[in-house]
Amino acid sequence: MYKKESQETERKAALVLEDGSYFLGTGFGATGRVHGEIVFNTGMVGYPEVLTDPSYFGQILVLTYPLVGNYGVPSWNAYDRWKIPKFFESEGIKVNGFIVHEYCDTPHHWQSTQTLGNWLEKENIPGLQGIDTRMLTKKLRVHGVMLGVLEVFREGVDPNLNSLIKEAKRIPDPNESDLVARVTCSEPILYYNEGRKTVVVIDCGVKYNLLRELLAFGVDVVRVPYNFSADEIMEYKPAGVLISNGPGDPKKVQDTIFTVNNLIEDNVPVMGICFGNQIISLACGGNTYKLKYGHRSQNQPCVDSNTGRCYITTQNHGYAVSLDSLKDTNLELWFQNLNDKTVEGLLHKRRNVISVQFHPEHTAGPVDTRYIFDLFLKMLEGA
């Protein structure tokens, strides 16, 4: 059992939204001030995976499940057979800040090595607890995602709300910048499997479990920066190319869109996941738009337009493909969200190109759609 974190007194904390509304609570994790886009996730488990998901870069994350931290944080020194950390989705926490209703600082789990608060403090991420996260989530659902400032104050310091309210109204929208450039790898990374085929992953903020799923099929994987050209990618003689998940507005990565267009025109088998689904749409002449509050959960129902079968999926995205924009492209609808009818998957009419908006690599979440990796690998058999 862990003892309480060594804080002589409670630290006050505040969240102030761009409209001037605010929430007051107590702090955990790091002391400091951050700003970003406030989004919510309705998943009940998986906070180590969620916090390290690069698709959350530039955002302050609210978890709707009321108690968080109760199973602690597992070890970073546990690796799979490909030397990838087993329990995380990237090399560190990617959210700017973290908001929960109740934080548990006495976790119980045999794999826990530290508390959630300790981890956040080490990575300089402030956390806010003790607020009505249901009220905050309802506000975001009605208004849409909002910009905001989160601050955890030093012991004995009271919030200066007037200052925070002024700052909240001046926050730059992180989606106006190229967030992918901040989470992509700086140079190619090779994961050897002694496989007969190679898959190149365009790293727009790839989750580790996506790499694991590919490697489990026995292929070699080369992870390349998001701005690699088609010629640079083809130097690795890939049987296929996968475009990963990632943060922000897909229209900000014009180099990636141009590269994917060239790969498709050269008849290279291509698969897109999440952000990659949006990139494929843009590369083929489609369009994307920002959702009101996004899909961030482990229970999104998606139906296969060809079979009528429904799957429960894990999702984390704030942008979507415009269905109407597909009319003048070679793309057709594959999956559709049953809640709001948004595009959840695409098929190319003439090329070996498939994509899904959800996460078939599933961690944390259901495994229903893992078969999509089988479809991609079958596409490589003729390559």
N, C-alpha and C positions, 0 to 999 in steps of 0.2 A: 504494500500500500504506500502511496506517495503522501508526504506531508504537504500541508498548505504551502503555496509559493511564498517566499520570504518577502512579504510586503508589510511594513509596520502599520500602514493605514491604507484604506482603499484609495485608488486613484480615480478621480472623476473623469468622465469622457463624454463627448458630444458628437452628434451627427447633425450637420446643417445642410439642408437641400437648397437647390438653386432658387426655389420660390420663397425662401426665407423661413420655412417651417423647420423645426428642429426636434431632436430626441436626446434626452439626457440619461446617462447610465453610468456604469463603472467600467474602468478599463482593465484589460489584461494584455499580455504580450508586451510589445514595445511601447515606450513613451514617445509621442511625436505626432505630427500632423501630416495627413495625406489627402489627396483629392482624386476624384475619378468618377466614372459612371457607376451609379448604384444599380445593381442587378440582384435578382433573387433566384435561389435554387431550391426546389422542393424535395430533393432526395433525402432519404432517412439515414443513410450511411454513406461512408466513402469520403470523409473530409480530408484525409491525406492525399487521395487522388485528385479531389476537386481543387484543393489549394495549390497543387503543383501542375495543374492543367494550363498550358500556355495560352489557351483560348480565353482565359480570364485576364490576360495582361492588360493593365490600364483600368481595371475595374475594382470597385469595392463590393464585396460579396456578402449578401444576406442569406443565411440558411433559415428556412421556415421550420425545420424540425426543432422542437423546443430545447432539447438537451444535447449539447455537443461537447466532445472531449472525453467522454466516459470510457473509451477504450484506448486513450493515450495516443502515442506516436511510435510506430515501429522503428527498427534500426535502419540507418542508411547503409550499413555495412553488410546487409544481406543482398546477395546478387543471384541472378539466374545463370544458366549455363552460358549465356552470351555476354556475361559481365555487365548486365543492365540491372540497376536497383530494382528489387522485386516489388516494393510497396508504394512506389511513387511514379508520377507521370513525366517528370522532368528533373533537372538538377537542383531545383529549389522552388520556394514559394513564388507564385506568379501574380497573385492578387495584390492590390495596393493596400487593402484593409479588409477586416473581417468583422461581421456583425452576427451575434447570436442572441437568443432570448436568455439562455442560462448556460454558462460555461462550467464544466466539471473539472476541477483541478485535483481530484483524487481518483485517477483512472484505475481500472482493474482489467488487465489483459496480460496473458503470459508473454506476448511479444512486445509489449510496451516498454520503451526505453526512456521516455521523457513525457512530460505533460505537454498538451497543446500550447499552453501559455509559454512554457520554456522555449518551445520551437519557434513560435512567433517572435519572441524577444530576441533570440539568436539571429533571426533573419530580418530584424528591424521592421516588423509588421505590426501595427497597432490593432488591437481588438476591442470591440465594444460589446458589453453584455448588459442585461437587465432592462432592456427596452421592449416595447410591444412590437415584436417582429411581424405579427399578424396585421396590425394597423399599418405598418410601413409597407408590407407587401400589397395590401389592398390599395394603398395610395399609388404604388408603382403600376399596378394593374389598371387603375383608372386613368392616371396621367400619362403612363408610359415611363420607361427608364429615365432617370434624372441624374444630373450632375450633383456632386456634393462634396463636403469637407468632413473628414473624420479626424478628431484629435483626442488623444489620451494625454492628460495633463500630469505634471509632476505631483508628487504627494503634497497635499496642502494647498494646491493651486486651484482656484475656481475658474470655470469657463468664462471667456470674454465673448459673449454671444454677439454683441454688436460687431466686433471685428470679424468673427466667423461668418456672419450673415453677409457682410460686405464682400468677403473673399468668395463666398459661394456663388455670388452673382457674376464673378469674373473668371470662373474656371474655364479653361480651354477644353473643348471637346476632344478627348483622346482619339476618337475615330476620324478626326480630320488629319491625322498624321499616319505615317506608315508604321504601324505597330509590329507588323511581321518582321521588319528589319531588326527589331529588338529581341526577338525570340528564336530566330533561325540560327543554324550552326554557321560558324565563320569559315569553315573549310570542309571538304568531304570527309565523312566518317564511314569506314568499312566494317561490316559485320559479316565475317566469313563463316560459312556453314558447310563448305566443301560441296555446295550445291551445283547442280547441272545448269541452273539458270540464275540470272542476276536481275533483281528488281531495283530500280532507282527510286528513292523516295525524295520528292521535292519537299524540303522541310520548311513549312510555313508556321511551325510551332508544334511539331509532331509530338504526340503522346508516346511514351515508352511502350505502352501495351500494343499500340499499332505495329511497332517494329517487332515485338515479340510474336504477334499473330503471324506475320509474314515469315519470320525465321522458323516458326514451328512447322511450316510447310516444306522446309528443307532447301529454300532458295538462299542465295547470297543477297545481302542488302547493302546498297550504297546510299547513304543519306547526304544530300547535297544542299547548299544554300538556295534560298528561294529565287534568287536572281540569276541562277545558272542558265545559260543559253541551251537551246536544243542540241547544238553541236557539241558543247561541253558534256552534256548528259550522254550523248550517243558514243562518246569515247569509251564509256564503260561497257558498251555492247549489251545493253539491257534487253531482256525479253519483254519487259513491260515497265511502265512508269506509274507510280502512285503519288497523287497530290494530297498532302496531309491536311489536318485541321489547322486552325490558326485564329488569331484575334483580329477584330476590327473590320473595316470596310474592304471587301475584296477588290473594289475598283482602284484602290490605292497601290496595288501591286501590278502595274502594267507590264513589267518585265516578265512576271510569271504568266500572265495571260498570253503574251506574245509567244513565249516558249511553248506553252501547252497547245496553242493553235498550230504551231509548226509541227509538233509531235503528232497531233491528230491527222494533219494533212499528209504526213509521211507514213501514215497507217501503223504507228506504234501503238500497241495495246495500252490503254490508259484507264486508270481508276481514280476517282476522287472521293474523299471522305470529308463531310462537313464543309469547311472552307473550300476544300477541293471540289465539291459539288458546285459551288458558286463560281469558281474559277473556270470550270468546264463550260458552264452556261455562258459566261462572258466571252470565252475563247471561241465559242461557236455562234456568236451574234445575239445571244440572249441578254437579259437584263436582271439586275438584282435591286432589292430595296430593303430598307431597315424595318424590322418588326417593331410593334409598339412596345413590347416588353420581352421579346425573345422566348426561346424554348430552352429551359435549363432544368432538367429533371431526369428521372429514370423510368418514367411511365407514359411516354408519348405513344399513342396508338397510330400505326402507319399501315396502310393497306396497299398490297401489291395490285396494281391496276390490271395486270394480266391474269392473275389467278383469283383475286378477290379475298385472298387470305390476309388476316390482320396480324401484325407483330407489335409487341411492346418493346419500345426502344429507349436507349439513353441518348440525351441530346444536350448540346451546349452551343447555342449560336444566337446571334442577334440580327442577322441578315438572312434573307431568303431569295430564292429564284422567282421571278415573275412568270406565272403560268402563261399569261397572254403573250409574253415576249418569245415563247417557243414556237409560235406559229410560222415564223419565217426562218426557222433554223432546221437543221437535220436532227434535232433532239426531240424525243417524245417522253411523256410522263411515264415513270416507272412506279414510284411510290407517292402516296399522298397522305397528309396528316388528316386524321378523322376529326380532330377537334376544330381546326380552322381552315382546312382544305389547302394548306400551303404545300408547295412542291417538296417532296422528301426523297426523290430519286429520279435519275434520268438515264435513258438509253439512247445511243446514237443509232440512227437508221442505217448507216452505211459503213461504219467503222467499229472496231472492237473497243468501244468506250462505254463504261458504266460509272455511275456515281450515286452516292447516297448522302443525304443531309444528316442522318443520324450516325451513331457510332457502333458499327458491328464489332469493334474490339472490346466493347461492353464495360470495361472496368471503370467505375463501379456501376453495375447494372445488369440487366438481363442478357442472356446469351442467345436469344432467339435468332438473331440475324448473322451469326458467325459464318453461316454457309456462304455469304457473299464473298468471303475470301476464296472459297472453293471455286466460285464462278470466275473470279479474276485469274486464279491459277490455271484454270482450264483454257482461258483465253491465251495463255502463254505457251500452250503446248505446240501451237503451230509456228511460234516465233523462233 
